[in-house]
């Protein structure tokens, strides 16, 4: 699977599941929202690595806060926003931030991946 296919798969997976997460928050069911939020935080990080042409090692996953500082292309204030989501995955504001990050990164990734081909 090439970079574009991998990124598209991640973005599609988010689109297919984000409404369910939103519904959990709407129902004030933070416990049910937390697990998919953590999962999609990791999927978003994967999209960051993929679109920057990196295959993250296990150690880089563990140290992602330091590693993303080295990435050439990122959404605005990505590190701060991702830290907030990691620290508060069961907060509605984290869902809003993750949704915005996915939206921004999907648009930017189209340009980045088009340049790399």
Jmol script that loads the backbone (N, CA, C; Angstrom):
load data "model"
ATOM      1  N   UNK A   1       0.850  -1.179   0.000  1.00  0.00           N
ATOM      2  CA  UNK A   1       0.000   0.000   0.000  1.00  0.00           C
ATOM      3  C   UNK A   1       0.893   1.239   0.000  1.00  0.00           C
ATOM      4  N   UNK A   2       0.649   2.158  -0.925  1.00  0.00           N
ATOM      5  CA  UNK A   2       1.472   3.365  -0.980  1.00  0.00           C
ATOM      6  C   UNK A   2       0.991   4.407   0.035  1.00  0.00           C
ATOM      7  N   UNK A   3       1.722   5.509   0.122  1.00  0.00           N
ATOM      8  CA  UNK A   3       1.409   6.556   1.102  1.00  0.00           C
ATOM      9  C   UNK A   3      -0.001   7.105   0.933  1.00  0.00           C
ATOM     10  N   UNK A   4      -0.380   7.396  -0.299  1.00  0.00           N
ATOM     11  CA  UNK A   4      -1.704   7.966  -0.554  1.00  0.00           C
ATOM     12  C   UNK A   4      -2.806   6.993  -0.146  1.00  0.00           C
ATOM     13  N   UNK A   5      -2.650   5.732  -0.501  1.00  0.00           N
ATOM     14  CA  UNK A   5      -3.661   4.733  -0.142  1.00  0.00           C
ATOM     15  C   UNK A   5      -3.773   4.584   1.374  1.00  0.00           C
ATOM     16  N   UNK A   6      -2.622   4.591   2.059  1.00  0.00           N
ATOM     17  CA  UNK A   6      -2.621   4.471   3.516  1.00  0.00           C
ATOM     18  C   UNK A   6      -3.315   5.678   4.158  1.00  0.00           C
ATOM     19  N   UNK A   7      -2.976   6.867   3.693  1.00  0.00           N
ATOM     20  CA  UNK A   7      -3.595   8.082   4.230  1.00  0.00           C
ATOM     21  C   UNK A   7      -5.096   8.085   3.951  1.00  0.00           C
ATOM     22  N   UNK A   8      -5.479   7.752   2.732  1.00  0.00           N
ATOM     23  CA  UNK A   8      -6.905   7.718   2.380  1.00  0.00           C
ATOM     24  C   UNK A   8      -7.672   6.739   3.253  1.00  0.00           C
ATOM     25  N   UNK A   9      -7.058   5.603   3.540  1.00  0.00           N
ATOM     26  CA  UNK A   9      -7.690   4.594   4.387  1.00  0.00           C
ATOM     27  C   UNK A   9      -7.929   5.136   5.798  1.00  0.00           C
ATOM     28  N   UNK A  10      -6.952   5.849   6.339  1.00  0.00           N
ATOM     29  CA  UNK A  10      -7.083   6.431   7.678  1.00  0.00           C
ATOM     30  C   UNK A  10      -8.178   7.497   7.693  1.00  0.00           C
ATOM     31  N   UNK A  11      -8.182   8.369   6.696  1.00  0.00           N
ATOM     32  CA  UNK A  11      -9.194   9.427   6.647  1.00  0.00           C
ATOM     33  C   UNK A  11     -10.599   8.850   6.480  1.00  0.00           C
ATOM     34  N   UNK A  12     -10.730   7.833   5.659  1.00  0.00           N
ATOM     35  CA  UNK A  12     -12.030   7.187   5.466  1.00  0.00           C
ATOM     36  C   UNK A  12     -12.497   6.521   6.754  1.00  0.00           C
ATOM     37  N   UNK A  13     -11.583   5.855   7.433  1.00  0.00           N
ATOM     38  CA  UNK A  13     -11.932   5.200   8.704  1.00  0.00           C
ATOM     39  C   UNK A  13     -12.440   6.229   9.717  1.00  0.00           C
ATOM     40  N   UNK A  14     -11.794   7.388   9.776  1.00  0.00           N
ATOM     41  CA  UNK A  14     -12.237   8.450  10.676  1.00  0.00           C
ATOM     42  C   UNK A  14     -13.653   8.911  10.303  1.00  0.00           C
ATOM     43  N   UNK A  15     -13.864   9.159   9.019  1.00  0.00           N
ATOM     44  CA  UNK A  15     -15.177   9.632   8.573  1.00  0.00           C
ATOM     45  C   UNK A  15     -16.281   8.628   8.903  1.00  0.00           C
ATOM     46  N   UNK A  16     -15.967   7.356   8.770  1.00  0.00           N
ATOM     47  CA  UNK A  16     -16.957   6.310   9.040  1.00  0.00           C
ATOM     48  C   UNK A  16     -17.260   6.151  10.529  1.00  0.00           C
ATOM     49  N   UNK A  17     -16.350   6.574  11.386  1.00  0.00           N
ATOM     50  CA  UNK A  17     -16.509   6.340  12.819  1.00  0.00           C
ATOM     51  C   UNK A  17     -16.702   7.590  13.664  1.00  0.00           C
ATOM     52  N   UNK A  18     -16.402   8.742  13.133  1.00  0.00           N
ATOM     53  CA  UNK A  18     -16.456   9.963  13.946  1.00  0.00           C
ATOM     54  C   UNK A  18     -17.869  10.293  14.424  1.00  0.00           C
ATOM     55  N   UNK A  19     -18.870   9.980  13.612  1.00  0.00           N
ATOM     56  CA  UNK A  19     -20.250  10.265  14.025  1.00  0.00           C
ATOM     57  C   UNK A  19     -20.633   9.446  15.259  1.00  0.00           C
ATOM     58  N   UNK A  20     -20.171   8.220  15.319  1.00  0.00           N
ATOM     59  CA  UNK A  20     -20.438   7.380  16.493  1.00  0.00           C
ATOM     60  C   UNK A  20     -19.791   7.939  17.748  1.00  0.00           C
ATOM     61  N   UNK A  21     -18.577   8.450  17.593  1.00  0.00           N
ATOM     62  CA  UNK A  21     -17.900   9.069  18.741  1.00  0.00           C
ATOM     63  C   UNK A  21     -18.657  10.322  19.167  1.00  0.00           C
ATOM     64  N   UNK A  22     -19.074  11.113  18.196  1.00  0.00           N
ATOM     65  CA  UNK A  22     -19.849  12.324  18.502  1.00  0.00           C
ATOM     66  C   UNK A  22     -21.130  11.966  19.249  1.00  0.00           C
ATOM     67  N   UNK A  23     -21.767  10.877  18.838  1.00  0.00           N
ATOM     68  CA  UNK A  23     -22.998  10.435  19.503  1.00  0.00           C
ATOM     69  C   UNK A  23     -22.728  10.044  20.952  1.00  0.00           C
ATOM     70  N   UNK A  24     -21.587   9.407  21.198  1.00  0.00           N
ATOM     71  CA  UNK A  24     -21.230   9.071  22.583  1.00  0.00           C
ATOM     72  C   UNK A  24     -21.113  10.333  23.428  1.00  0.00           C
ATOM     73  N   UNK A  25     -20.485  11.352  22.889  1.00  0.00           N
ATOM     74  CA  UNK A  25     -20.371  12.612  23.639  1.00  0.00           C
ATOM     75  C   UNK A  25     -21.737  13.263  23.804  1.00  0.00           C
ATOM     76  N   UNK A  26     -22.548  13.214  22.766  1.00  0.00           N
ATOM     77  CA  UNK A  26     -23.894  13.796  22.843  1.00  0.00           C
ATOM     78  C   UNK A  26     -24.704  13.123  23.946  1.00  0.00           C
ATOM     79  N   UNK A  27     -24.512  11.811  24.081  1.00  0.00           N
ATOM     80  CA  UNK A  27     -25.208  11.051  25.129  1.00  0.00           C
ATOM     81  C   UNK A  27     -24.508  11.145  26.478  1.00  0.00           C
ATOM     82  N   UNK A  28     -23.470  11.958  26.537  1.00  0.00           N
ATOM     83  CA  UNK A  28     -22.667  12.145  27.752  1.00  0.00           C
ATOM     84  C   UNK A  28     -22.068  10.837  28.261  1.00  0.00           C
ATOM     85  N   UNK A  29     -21.702   9.993  27.314  1.00  0.00           N
ATOM     86  CA  UNK A  29     -21.100   8.703  27.637  1.00  0.00           C
ATOM     87  C   UNK A  29     -19.595   8.778  27.358  1.00  0.00           C
ATOM     88  N   UNK A  30     -18.882   9.427  28.283  1.00  0.00           N
ATOM     89  CA  UNK A  30     -17.450   9.640  28.120  1.00  0.00           C
ATOM     90  C   UNK A  30     -16.677   8.325  28.088  1.00  0.00           C
ATOM     91  N   UNK A  31     -17.150   7.354  28.840  1.00  0.00           N
ATOM     92  CA  UNK A  31     -16.439   6.068  28.884  1.00  0.00           C
ATOM     93  C   UNK A  31     -16.434   5.391  27.516  1.00  0.00           C
ATOM     94  N   UNK A  32     -17.553   5.418  26.818  1.00  0.00           N
ATOM     95  CA  UNK A  32     -17.623   4.798  25.484  1.00  0.00           C
ATOM     96  C   UNK A  32     -16.872   5.622  24.444  1.00  0.00           C
ATOM     97  N   UNK A  33     -16.736   6.903  24.681  1.00  0.00           N
ATOM     98  CA  UNK A  33     -16.027   7.771  23.736  1.00  0.00           C
ATOM     99  C   UNK A  33     -14.512   7.655  23.878  1.00  0.00           C
ATOM    100  N   UNK A  34     -14.038   7.347  25.063  1.00  0.00           N
ATOM    101  CA  UNK A  34     -12.601   7.381  25.334  1.00  0.00           C
ATOM    102  C   UNK A  34     -11.797   6.408  24.477  1.00  0.00           C
ATOM    103  N   UNK A  35     -12.201   5.160  24.395  1.00  0.00           N
ATOM    104  CA  UNK A  35     -11.425   4.156  23.663  1.00  0.00           C
ATOM    105  C   UNK A  35     -11.266   4.507  22.177  1.00  0.00           C
ATOM    106  N   UNK A  36     -12.356   4.846  21.476  1.00  0.00           N
ATOM    107  CA  UNK A  36     -12.154   5.224  20.073  1.00  0.00           C
ATOM    108  C   UNK A  36     -11.370   6.532  19.909  1.00  0.00           C
ATOM    109  N   UNK A  37     -11.431   7.422  20.879  1.00  0.00           N
ATOM    110  CA  UNK A  37     -10.634   8.649  20.800  1.00  0.00           C
ATOM    111  C   UNK A  37      -9.147   8.327  20.871  1.00  0.00           C
ATOM    112  N   UNK A  38      -8.776   7.435  21.772  1.00  0.00           N
ATOM    113  CA  UNK A  38      -7.363   7.035  21.879  1.00  0.00           C
ATOM    114  C   UNK A  38      -6.928   6.336  20.594  1.00  0.00           C
ATOM    115  N   UNK A  39      -7.777   5.459  20.087  1.00  0.00           N
ATOM    116  CA  UNK A  39      -7.479   4.753  18.844  1.00  0.00           C
ATOM    117  C   UNK A  39      -7.262   5.743  17.696  1.00  0.00           C
ATOM    118  N   UNK A  40      -8.164   6.712  17.544  1.00  0.00           N
ATOM    119  CA  UNK A  40      -8.042   7.646  16.421  1.00  0.00           C
ATOM    120  C   UNK A  40      -6.957   8.695  16.629  1.00  0.00           C
ATOM    121  N   UNK A  41      -6.561   8.952  17.856  1.00  0.00           N
ATOM    122  CA  UNK A  41      -5.374   9.779  18.090  1.00  0.00           C
ATOM    123  C   UNK A  41      -4.169   9.065  17.483  1.00  0.00           C
ATOM    124  N   UNK A  42      -4.068   7.772  17.722  1.00  0.00           N
ATOM    125  CA  UNK A  42      -2.965   6.993  17.155  1.00  0.00           C
ATOM    126  C   UNK A  42      -3.055   6.909  15.639  1.00  0.00           C
ATOM    127  N   UNK A  43      -4.245   6.778  15.121  1.00  0.00           N
ATOM    128  CA  UNK A  43      -4.410   6.749  13.658  1.00  0.00           C
ATOM    129  C   UNK A  43      -4.014   8.094  13.049  1.00  0.00           C
ATOM    130  N   UNK A  44      -4.345   9.184  13.741  1.00  0.00           N
ATOM    131  CA  UNK A  44      -3.953  10.496  13.237  1.00  0.00           C
ATOM    132  C   UNK A  44      -2.434  10.622  13.213  1.00  0.00           C
ATOM    133  N   UNK A  45      -1.784  10.171  14.281  1.00  0.00           N
ATOM    134  CA  UNK A  45      -0.320  10.201  14.311  1.00  0.00           C
ATOM    135  C   UNK A  45       0.253   9.387  13.157  1.00  0.00           C
ATOM    136  N   UNK A  46      -0.370   8.259  12.884  1.00  0.00           N
ATOM    137  CA  UNK A  46       0.073   7.435  11.764  1.00  0.00           C
ATOM    138  C   UNK A  46      -0.051   8.213  10.451  1.00  0.00           C
ATOM    139  N   UNK A  47      -1.146   8.937  10.281  1.00  0.00           N
ATOM    140  CA  UNK A  47      -1.331   9.749   9.077  1.00  0.00           C
ATOM    141  C   UNK A  47      -0.257  10.833   8.981  1.00  0.00           C
ATOM    142  N   UNK A  48       0.118  11.416  10.112  1.00  0.00           N
ATOM    143  CA  UNK A  48       1.187  12.415  10.108  1.00  0.00           C
ATOM    144  C   UNK A  48       2.492  11.804   9.605  1.00  0.00           C
ATOM    145  N   UNK A  49       2.828  10.647  10.158  1.00  0.00           N
ATOM    146  CA  UNK A  49       4.069   9.988   9.754  1.00  0.00           C
ATOM    147  C   UNK A  49       4.034   9.617   8.273  1.00  0.00           C
ATOM    148  N   UNK A  50       2.940   9.006   7.849  1.00  0.00           N
ATOM    149  CA  UNK A  50       2.812   8.547   6.460  1.00  0.00           C
ATOM    150  C   UNK A  50       2.971   9.713   5.489  1.00  0.00           C
ATOM    151  N   UNK A  51       2.278  10.793   5.750  1.00  0.00           N
ATOM    152  CA  UNK A  51       2.303  11.932   4.822  1.00  0.00           C
ATOM    153  C   UNK A  51       3.629  12.687   4.856  1.00  0.00           C
ATOM    154  N   UNK A  52       4.412  12.441   5.898  1.00  0.00           N
ATOM    155  CA  UNK A  52       5.757  13.012   5.963  1.00  0.00           C
ATOM    156  C   UNK A  52       6.803  12.019   5.471  1.00  0.00           C
ATOM    157  N   UNK A  53       6.329  10.907   4.906  1.00  0.00           N
ATOM    158  CA  UNK A  53       7.231   9.923   4.332  1.00  0.00           C
ATOM    159  C   UNK A  53       8.037   9.133   5.339  1.00  0.00           C
ATOM    160  N   UNK A  54       7.479   8.961   6.553  1.00  0.00           N
ATOM    161  CA  UNK A  54       8.201   8.236   7.600  1.00  0.00           C
ATOM    162  C   UNK A  54       7.466   6.978   8.004  1.00  0.00           C
ATOM    163  N   UNK A  55       8.224   5.950   8.228  1.00  0.00           N
ATOM    164  CA  UNK A  55       7.722   4.722   8.829  1.00  0.00           C
ATOM    165  C   UNK A  55       8.145   4.774  10.283  1.00  0.00           C
ATOM    166  N   UNK A  56       7.217   4.995  11.178  1.00  0.00           N
ATOM    167  CA  UNK A  56       7.565   5.162  12.582  1.00  0.00           C
ATOM    168  C   UNK A  56       7.947   3.826  13.214  1.00  0.00           C
ATOM    169  N   UNK A  57       9.039   3.849  13.949  1.00  0.00           N
ATOM    170  CA  UNK A  57       9.463   2.675  14.704  1.00  0.00           C
ATOM    171  C   UNK A  57       8.663   2.614  16.000  1.00  0.00           C
ATOM    172  N   UNK A  58       8.759   1.490  16.685  1.00  0.00           N
ATOM    173  CA  UNK A  58       8.053   1.355  17.963  1.00  0.00           C
ATOM    174  C   UNK A  58       8.518   2.427  18.945  1.00  0.00           C
ATOM    175  N   UNK A  59       9.813   2.704  18.954  1.00  0.00           N
ATOM    176  CA  UNK A  59      10.350   3.723  19.859  1.00  0.00           C
ATOM    177  C   UNK A  59       9.800   5.105  19.510  1.00  0.00           C
ATOM    178  N   UNK A  60       9.664   5.385  18.215  1.00  0.00           N
ATOM    179  CA  UNK A  60       9.113   6.687  17.809  1.00  0.00           C
ATOM    180  C   UNK A  60       7.659   6.823  18.229  1.00  0.00           C
ATOM    181  N   UNK A  61       6.903   5.728  18.225  1.00  0.00           N
ATOM    182  CA  UNK A  61       5.519   5.783  18.697  1.00  0.00           C
ATOM    183  C   UNK A  61       5.494   6.160  20.174  1.00  0.00           C
ATOM    184  N   UNK A  62       6.414   5.582  20.931  1.00  0.00           N
ATOM    185  CA  UNK A  62       6.472   5.858  22.368  1.00  0.00           C
ATOM    186  C   UNK A  62       6.850   7.317  22.609  1.00  0.00           C
ATOM    187  N   UNK A  63       7.776   7.813  21.806  1.00  0.00           N
ATOM    188  CA  UNK A  63       8.283   9.180  21.984  1.00  0.00           C
ATOM    189  C   UNK A  63       7.692  10.159  20.967  1.00  0.00           C
ATOM    190  N   UNK A  64       6.427   9.948  20.569  1.00  0.00           N
ATOM    191  CA  UNK A  64       5.833  10.734  19.487  1.00  0.00           C
ATOM    192  C   UNK A  64       5.880  12.233  19.739  1.00  0.00           C
ATOM    193  N   UNK A  65       5.818  12.659  20.990  1.00  0.00           N
ATOM    194  CA  UNK A  65       5.810  14.099  21.282  1.00  0.00           C
ATOM    195  C   UNK A  65       7.107  14.762  20.831  1.00  0.00           C
ATOM    196  N   UNK A  66       8.206  14.041  20.947  1.00  0.00           N
ATOM    197  CA  UNK A  66       9.490  14.566  20.486  1.00  0.00           C
ATOM    198  C   UNK A  66       9.652  14.371  18.978  1.00  0.00           C
ATOM    199  N   UNK A  67       9.192  13.243  18.485  1.00  0.00           N
ATOM    200  CA  UNK A  67       9.385  12.901  17.075  1.00  0.00           C
ATOM    201  C   UNK A  67       8.622  13.856  16.156  1.00  0.00           C
ATOM    202  N   UNK A  68       7.413  14.254  16.540  1.00  0.00           N
ATOM    203  CA  UNK A  68       6.666  15.120  15.612  1.00  0.00           C
ATOM    204  C   UNK A  68       7.308  16.497  15.455  1.00  0.00           C
ATOM    205  N   UNK A  69       8.136  16.878  16.411  1.00  0.00           N
ATOM    206  CA  UNK A  69       8.859  18.147  16.272  1.00  0.00           C
ATOM    207  C   UNK A  69       9.815  18.110  15.084  1.00  0.00           C
ATOM    208  N   UNK A  70      10.237  16.890  14.706  1.00  0.00           N
ATOM    209  CA  UNK A  70      11.175  16.721  13.602  1.00  0.00           C
ATOM    210  C   UNK A  70      10.476  16.658  12.241  1.00  0.00           C
ATOM    211  N   UNK A  71       9.157  16.486  12.248  1.00  0.00           N
ATOM    212  CA  UNK A  71       8.434  16.367  10.985  1.00  0.00           C
ATOM    213  C   UNK A  71       8.384  17.717  10.277  1.00  0.00           C
ATOM    214  N   UNK A  72       8.541  17.669   8.985  1.00  0.00           N
ATOM    215  CA  UNK A  72       8.589  18.898   8.184  1.00  0.00           C
ATOM    216  C   UNK A  72       7.206  19.537   8.032  1.00  0.00           C
ATOM    217  N   UNK A  73       6.175  18.696   7.896  1.00  0.00           N
ATOM    218  CA  UNK A  73       4.828  19.208   7.648  1.00  0.00           C
ATOM    219  C   UNK A  73       3.896  18.789   8.783  1.00  0.00           C
ATOM    220  N   UNK A  74       3.208  19.771   9.362  1.00  0.00           N
ATOM    221  CA  UNK A  74       2.265  19.537  10.462  1.00  0.00           C
ATOM    222  C   UNK A  74       1.127  20.548  10.388  1.00  0.00           C
ATOM    223  N   UNK A  75      -0.029  20.203  10.941  1.00  0.00           N
ATOM    224  CA  UNK A  75      -1.074  21.220  11.099  1.00  0.00           C
ATOM    225  C   UNK A  75      -0.607  22.276  12.122  1.00  0.00           C
ATOM    226  N   UNK A  76      -1.239  23.403  12.108  1.00  0.00           N
ATOM    227  CA  UNK A  76      -0.898  24.490  13.026  1.00  0.00           C
ATOM    228  C   UNK A  76      -1.094  24.021  14.476  1.00  0.00           C
ATOM    229  N   UNK A  77      -0.099  24.284  15.305  1.00  0.00           N
ATOM    230  CA  UNK A  77      -0.126  23.943  16.733  1.00  0.00           C
ATOM    231  C   UNK A  77      -0.425  22.462  16.990  1.00  0.00           C
ATOM    232  N   UNK A  78       0.029  21.608  16.094  1.00  0.00           N
ATOM    233  CA  UNK A  78      -0.293  20.178  16.199  1.00  0.00           C
ATOM    234  C   UNK A  78       0.173  19.566  17.516  1.00  0.00           C
ATOM    235  N   UNK A  79       1.390  19.851  17.932  1.00  0.00           N
ATOM    236  CA  UNK A  79       1.927  19.221  19.144  1.00  0.00           C
ATOM    237  C   UNK A  79       1.065  19.546  20.364  1.00  0.00           C
ATOM    238  N   UNK A  80       0.714  20.804  20.522  1.00  0.00           N
ATOM    239  CA  UNK A  80      -0.091  21.219  21.676  1.00  0.00           C
ATOM    240  C   UNK A  80      -1.481  20.598  21.623  1.00  0.00           C
ATOM    241  N   UNK A  81      -2.066  20.595  20.453  1.00  0.00           N
ATOM    242  CA  UNK A  81      -3.412  20.054  20.289  1.00  0.00           C
ATOM    243  C   UNK A  81      -3.428  18.551  20.551  1.00  0.00           C
ATOM    244  N   UNK A  82      -2.418  17.845  20.037  1.00  0.00           N
ATOM    245  CA  UNK A  82      -2.354  16.401  20.235  1.00  0.00           C
ATOM    246  C   UNK A  82      -2.092  16.045  21.695  1.00  0.00           C
ATOM    247  N   UNK A  83      -1.267  16.831  22.367  1.00  0.00           N
ATOM    248  CA  UNK A  83      -1.033  16.600  23.803  1.00  0.00           C
ATOM    249  C   UNK A  83      -2.337  16.747  24.584  1.00  0.00           C
ATOM    250  N   UNK A  84      -3.106  17.773  24.251  1.00  0.00           N
ATOM    251  CA  UNK A  84      -4.383  17.983  24.937  1.00  0.00           C
ATOM    252  C   UNK A  84      -5.300  16.777  24.732  1.00  0.00           C
ATOM    253  N   UNK A  85      -5.378  16.294  23.507  1.00  0.00           N
ATOM    254  CA  UNK A  85      -6.229  15.133  23.206  1.00  0.00           C
ATOM    255  C   UNK A  85      -5.744  13.917  23.978  1.00  0.00           C
ATOM    256  N   UNK A  86      -4.435  13.711  24.017  1.00  0.00           N
ATOM    257  CA  UNK A  86      -3.892  12.564  24.747  1.00  0.00           C
ATOM    258  C   UNK A  86      -4.213  12.649  26.245  1.00  0.00           C
ATOM    259  N   UNK A  87      -4.120  13.838  26.800  1.00  0.00           N
ATOM    260  CA  UNK A  87      -4.360  14.016  28.237  1.00  0.00           C
ATOM    261  C   UNK A  87      -5.842  13.978  28.596  1.00  0.00           C
ATOM    262  N   UNK A  88      -6.719  14.315  27.640  1.00  0.00           N
ATOM    263  CA  UNK A  88      -8.160  14.396  27.914  1.00  0.00           C
ATOM    264  C   UNK A  88      -8.984  13.732  26.809  1.00  0.00           C
ATOM    265  N   UNK A  89      -8.766  12.458  26.536  1.00  0.00           N
ATOM    266  CA  UNK A  89      -9.481  11.828  25.418  1.00  0.00           C
ATOM    267  C   UNK A  89     -10.985  11.706  25.637  1.00  0.00           C
ATOM    268  N   UNK A  90     -11.415  11.848  26.874  1.00  0.00           N
ATOM    269  CA  UNK A  90     -12.844  11.722  27.157  1.00  0.00           C
ATOM    270  C   UNK A  90     -13.552  13.077  27.257  1.00  0.00           C
ATOM    271  N   UNK A  91     -12.899  14.134  26.781  1.00  0.00           N
ATOM    272  CA  UNK A  91     -13.518  15.462  26.765  1.00  0.00           C
ATOM    273  C   UNK A  91     -14.029  15.776  25.361  1.00  0.00           C
ATOM    274  N   UNK A  92     -15.177  16.397  25.313  1.00  0.00           N
ATOM    275  CA  UNK A  92     -15.769  16.762  24.029  1.00  0.00           C
ATOM    276  C   UNK A  92     -14.844  17.693  23.239  1.00  0.00           C
ATOM    277  N   UNK A  93     -14.166  18.604  23.931  1.00  0.00           N
ATOM    278  CA  UNK A  93     -13.259  19.531  23.247  1.00  0.00           C
ATOM    279  C   UNK A  93     -12.135  18.769  22.536  1.00  0.00           C
ATOM    280  N   UNK A  94     -11.719  17.638  23.084  1.00  0.00           N
ATOM    281  CA  UNK A  94     -10.711  16.812  22.421  1.00  0.00           C
ATOM    282  C   UNK A  94     -11.257  16.244  21.121  1.00  0.00           C
ATOM    283  N   UNK A  95     -12.517  15.852  21.139  1.00  0.00           N
ATOM    284  CA  UNK A  95     -13.144  15.353  19.917  1.00  0.00           C
ATOM    285  C   UNK A  95     -13.172  16.449  18.852  1.00  0.00           C
ATOM    286  N   UNK A  96     -13.525  17.656  19.255  1.00  0.00           N
ATOM    287  CA  UNK A  96     -13.557  18.784  18.323  1.00  0.00           C
ATOM    288  C   UNK A  96     -12.158  19.022  17.749  1.00  0.00           C
ATOM    289  N   UNK A  97     -11.150  19.004  18.602  1.00  0.00           N
ATOM    290  CA  UNK A  97      -9.776  19.212  18.144  1.00  0.00           C
ATOM    291  C   UNK A  97      -9.341  18.121  17.174  1.00  0.00           C
ATOM    292  N   UNK A  98      -9.640  16.865  17.514  1.00  0.00           N
ATOM    293  CA  UNK A  98      -9.248  15.760  16.646  1.00  0.00           C
ATOM    294  C   UNK A  98      -9.971  15.842  15.299  1.00  0.00           C
ATOM    295  N   UNK A  99     -11.236  16.215  15.331  1.00  0.00           N
ATOM    296  CA  UNK A  99     -11.993  16.388  14.086  1.00  0.00           C
ATOM    297  C   UNK A  99     -11.358  17.456  13.209  1.00  0.00           C
ATOM    298  N   UNK A 100     -10.990  18.566  13.810  1.00  0.00           N
ATOM    299  CA  UNK A 100     -10.359  19.649  13.060  1.00  0.00           C
ATOM    300  C   UNK A 100      -8.996  19.237  12.526  1.00  0.00           C
ATOM    301  N   UNK A 101      -8.232  18.514  13.338  1.00  0.00           N
ATOM    302  CA  UNK A 101      -6.929  18.038  12.879  1.00  0.00           C
ATOM    303  C   UNK A 101      -7.075  17.115  11.677  1.00  0.00           C
ATOM    304  N   UNK A 102      -8.029  16.186  11.760  1.00  0.00           N
ATOM    305  CA  UNK A 102      -8.253  15.292  10.616  1.00  0.00           C
ATOM    306  C   UNK A 102      -8.640  16.091   9.375  1.00  0.00           C
ATOM    307  N   UNK A 103      -9.518  17.047   9.528  1.00  0.00           N
ATOM    308  CA  UNK A 103      -9.969  17.850   8.391  1.00  0.00           C
ATOM    309  C   UNK A 103      -8.807  18.642   7.778  1.00  0.00           C
ATOM    310  N   UNK A 104      -8.042  19.318   8.623  1.00  0.00           N
ATOM    311  CA  UNK A 104      -6.914  20.117   8.147  1.00  0.00           C
ATOM    312  C   UNK A 104      -5.861  19.234   7.481  1.00  0.00           C
ATOM    313  N   UNK A 105      -5.562  18.101   8.126  1.00  0.00           N
ATOM    314  CA  UNK A 105      -4.495  17.255   7.623  1.00  0.00           C
ATOM    315  C   UNK A 105      -4.891  16.546   6.333  1.00  0.00           C
ATOM    316  N   UNK A 106      -6.149  16.204   6.206  1.00  0.00           N
ATOM    317  CA  UNK A 106      -6.590  15.575   4.961  1.00  0.00           C
ATOM    318  C   UNK A 106      -6.377  16.527   3.792  1.00  0.00           C
ATOM    319  N   UNK A 107      -6.730  17.790   3.969  1.00  0.00           N
ATOM    320  CA  UNK A 107      -6.537  18.775   2.901  1.00  0.00           C
ATOM    321  C   UNK A 107      -5.055  18.966   2.579  1.00  0.00           C
ATOM    322  N   UNK A 108      -4.251  19.100   3.621  1.00  0.00           N
ATOM    323  CA  UNK A 108      -2.817  19.327   3.411  1.00  0.00           C
ATOM    324  C   UNK A 108      -2.153  18.093   2.808  1.00  0.00           C
ATOM    325  N   UNK A 109      -2.596  16.904   3.217  1.00  0.00           N
ATOM    326  CA  UNK A 109      -1.962  15.678   2.729  1.00  0.00           C
ATOM    327  C   UNK A 109      -2.175  15.493   1.219  1.00  0.00           C
ATOM    328  N   UNK A 110      -3.289  15.958   0.721  1.00  0.00           N
ATOM    329  CA  UNK A 110      -3.539  15.859  -0.720  1.00  0.00           C
ATOM    330  C   UNK A 110      -2.436  16.596  -1.471  1.00  0.00           C
ATOM    331  N   UNK A 111      -2.105  17.775  -1.012  1.00  0.00           N
ATOM    332  CA  UNK A 111      -1.061  18.582  -1.654  1.00  0.00           C
ATOM    333  C   UNK A 111       0.305  17.926  -1.471  1.00  0.00           C
ATOM    334  N   UNK A 112       0.597  17.481  -0.256  1.00  0.00           N
ATOM    335  CA  UNK A 112       1.904  16.873   0.019  1.00  0.00           C
ATOM    336  C   UNK A 112       2.126  15.614  -0.791  1.00  0.00           C
ATOM    337  N   UNK A 113       1.125  14.761  -0.819  1.00  0.00           N
ATOM    338  CA  UNK A 113       1.269  13.490  -1.520  1.00  0.00           C
ATOM    339  C   UNK A 113       1.282  13.668  -3.031  1.00  0.00           C
ATOM    340  N   UNK A 114       0.622  14.699  -3.512  1.00  0.00           N
ATOM    341  CA  UNK A 114       0.657  14.982  -4.944  1.00  0.00           C
ATOM    342  C   UNK A 114       2.064  15.450  -5.344  1.00  0.00           C
ATOM    343  N   UNK A 115       2.696  16.225  -4.487  1.00  0.00           N
ATOM    344  CA  UNK A 115       4.059  16.702  -4.758  1.00  0.00           C
ATOM    345  C   UNK A 115       5.066  15.557  -4.771  1.00  0.00           C
ATOM    346  N   UNK A 116       4.827  14.557  -3.932  1.00  0.00           N
ATOM    347  CA  UNK A 116       5.817  13.480  -3.788  1.00  0.00           C
ATOM    348  C   UNK A 116       5.732  12.438  -4.895  1.00  0.00           C
ATOM    349  N   UNK A 117       4.688  12.514  -5.739  1.00  0.00           N
ATOM    350  CA  UNK A 117       4.574  11.519  -6.808  1.00  0.00           C
ATOM    351  C   UNK A 117       5.134  12.021  -8.106  1.00  0.00           C
TER     352      UNK A 117
END
end "model"
wireframe off; spacefill off
backbone 0.3
color backbone group
